[in-house]
Amino acid sequence: MRHGISGNKLGRNTALRKATVRDIAKATLIRQRICTTKAKAKEARKLVDHLITLGKKGSLSHKRRAFSILCDHKLVSSLFNKMAPRFLKRNGGYTRIIPLSYRRGDSAQMVYLELTEKEEVVVSKSKSSATAKKKILKSQETQPQQEQAKEEVKKEGEVEKVEKQTKVLPKHGKDKTQVSKKVVSGIKKMFRRKTAE
């Protein structure tokens, strides 16, 4: 009888279960949001919350305990320096589980396991769009000049696309587009339906 023994066995022996939970916790800390089954998420949530609590304490012994679990120096340093300070105002509740649909095949309940305080990611704009805006802003004096600037930007974009498409491969000495067309046609030949003779 399993009186007072908490936790889900996840259909694994002890070593495999610990490895599974550790890997899910590492992925959650790195990516801040992962998709997994409900049972695994509930088990990994305990470990993630424990690691963030260690990160908030921040002493050397706590770093060593976190390293004994995660086995990754970079992840431990980011946990103590970047992640844990985001949770200083919280006393628990560092993760949330968001339910999804059921997995096709075994009908397992899928969920998102994510951190409640996420790092804000700033996406920078591409260089071509920035130069296009500069050229348009420079030519705001008259309408014909604006149209000319827009046409120049379009031509530059087309030239860049053509240059990307016509890069020479070192082995074959042919264009990428020609090689890719041959590969696609070869794949189509492989999967063609054979007509009844």
C-alpha positions, 0 to 999 in steps of 0.5 A: 500500500502506498500510504502517504507517498506523494507524486506521480510515478509517470510509468518510469523507474526512479532514475528515469523519472528524475531525469524526465522531470529535470529535463522538463524543468530545464526546458521550462527555465530556458524557453519560459514556456513548453508544451507537455502532458498534464501529469509531467507538467504537475511533477516538473512544476514542483521542481521549477518552483523549488529552483526559483526559490533557491535562486531568490535566496542566492547564496553559494550553497543554494547555487551548488544545490541548483547546480546539482539538479540542473548540471549546467553552469550557464543555466544556473547563473542565468537563474540566479542573475536574471530569472530570480530577480523577476520573482522577488515580489512573489511568494510562490506561484512562479509557474502556471499550467494552461490546458490544451486539447488532447493528444491524438493517439493516446488521448493524453491531456496536453498543457502549457507549462510556463513561467508567470513572469516572462522576460520581454523580448524586443524584436529589432527591425530589418536593415532594409526596412530601416533604410527604406524609411530613411530614404522616404523621409529624406524625399518628403519635399515633393510627391514625384521625389517620394515616388522615385524614392519608393521605386528605388527601394523596390529595385534594391529589394528586388536586386537583393532577392535576385542576388540571394537566388543566384548564389553559386554552390561551390560543388556544382557550380550551378544556381541554387534555383536550378539545383532545387528544381531538379531535386523537387522534380526527382522527388515528384518522380519518386512519389508518382502513382504508377498507372495500371498496365 
